[in-house]
Amino acid sequence: MPGENIQRIIFDALELINHARADDRQILISEDTLLFGNDGELDSMELVGLLISIEEALLDEGIEVTLSDDRAMSQSRSPFRSVKTLQNYIQDTINESVS
């Protein structure tokens, strides 16, 4: 799956989170948006919701992946830090599942 499609799916999932947030808590969405961790925009429940939304959107595209597994949690640098790191992690996960 091309990277721009993965980015679109992440952006769409972040838009869903923004719909549930007050106007003064909207997330500015870009590939550099910090998602989770120090200075991240999401709390742990919002991160879980984001990952579920992304997994469901990927499933709609015929791609079945699990993003919040032991592999993700055991990395020294979280793949959930930013949109860009999440996009790269999703691409790597998809590549591994098809090889």
PLY file of the C-alpha trace (Angstrom):
ply
format ascii 1.0
element vertex 99
property float x
property float y
property float z
element edge 98
property int vertex1
property int vertex2
end_header
0.00 0.00 0.00
1.46 3.39 -0.96
2.57 5.67 1.86
0.18 8.44 0.89
-2.77 6.04 1.36
-1.53 5.12 4.83
-1.11 8.80 5.68
-4.67 9.51 4.47
-5.99 6.73 6.73
-4.10 8.17 9.72
-5.34 11.70 8.95
-8.93 10.45 8.66
-8.64 8.68 12.03
-7.29 11.87 13.61
-10.22 13.82 12.15
-12.57 11.43 13.97
-10.78 12.24 17.22
-11.08 15.96 16.46
-14.86 15.57 16.05
-15.05 14.39 19.66
-12.86 17.21 21.00
-13.70 20.75 22.00
-12.70 23.49 19.55
-9.81 24.57 21.77
-8.37 21.00 21.85
-8.29 20.31 18.11
-5.23 18.48 16.80
-3.35 20.21 13.99
-2.89 17.35 11.57
0.33 16.94 9.59
2.97 14.26 9.16
4.93 15.93 11.98
2.04 15.85 14.48
3.22 14.37 17.78
0.75 11.68 18.74
1.82 9.99 21.97
4.47 10.44 24.63
6.11 13.67 25.73
4.29 16.56 24.07
1.96 14.11 22.29
-1.60 15.15 21.48
-3.28 11.87 22.49
-3.95 10.27 25.84
-3.79 6.48 26.07
-7.52 5.97 25.35
-7.38 8.23 22.30
-4.32 6.32 21.06
-6.20 3.03 21.36
-9.15 4.55 19.46
-6.81 5.86 16.77
-5.18 2.46 16.30
-8.55 0.70 16.12
-9.81 3.20 13.52
-6.66 2.68 11.45
-6.89 -1.12 11.70
-10.54 -1.01 10.59
-9.73 1.28 7.65
-6.91 -1.01 6.58
-9.22 -4.00 6.86
-11.65 -2.20 4.53
-8.70 -2.11 2.07
-8.18 -5.86 2.50
-5.17 -5.53 4.81
-5.35 -7.22 8.20
-2.77 -5.98 10.71
-2.52 -5.58 14.45
-0.80 -2.36 15.44
-0.79 -2.55 19.23
1.06 -5.82 19.71
4.11 -6.88 21.71
6.40 -5.86 18.86
5.17 -2.27 18.97
5.24 -2.07 22.75
8.74 -3.51 23.07
10.48 -1.05 20.76
12.90 1.32 22.45
11.35 4.21 20.50
7.59 4.01 20.26
6.21 3.81 16.72
3.30 5.91 18.01
5.37 9.09 18.61
4.23 10.94 15.49
2.20 10.56 12.34
5.40 9.89 10.37
6.70 7.18 12.75
3.26 5.54 12.81
3.06 5.66 9.01
6.49 3.99 8.74
5.53 1.36 11.33
2.30 0.54 9.46
4.18 0.25 6.16
6.78 -2.06 7.76
4.04 -4.17 9.34
2.21 -4.51 6.01
5.44 -5.39 4.20
6.23 -8.10 6.77
2.74 -9.59 6.56
2.92 -10.03 2.79
6.45 -11.46 2.66
0 1
1 2
2 3
3 4
4 5
5 6
6 7
7 8
8 9
9 10
10 11
11 12
12 13
13 14
14 15
15 16
16 17
17 18
18 19
19 20
20 21
21 22
22 23
23 24
24 25
25 26
26 27
27 28
28 29
29 30
30 31
31 32
32 33
33 34
34 35
35 36
36 37
37 38
38 39
39 40
40 41
41 42
42 43
43 44
44 45
45 46
46 47
47 48
48 49
49 50
50 51
51 52
52 53
53 54
54 55
55 56
56 57
57 58
58 59
59 60
60 61
61 62
62 63
63 64
64 65
65 66
66 67
67 68
68 69
69 70
70 71
71 72
72 73
73 74
74 75
75 76
76 77
77 78
78 79
79 80
80 81
81 82
82 83
83 84
84 85
85 86
86 87
87 88
88 89
89 90
90 91
91 92
92 93
93 94
94 95
95 96
96 97
97 98
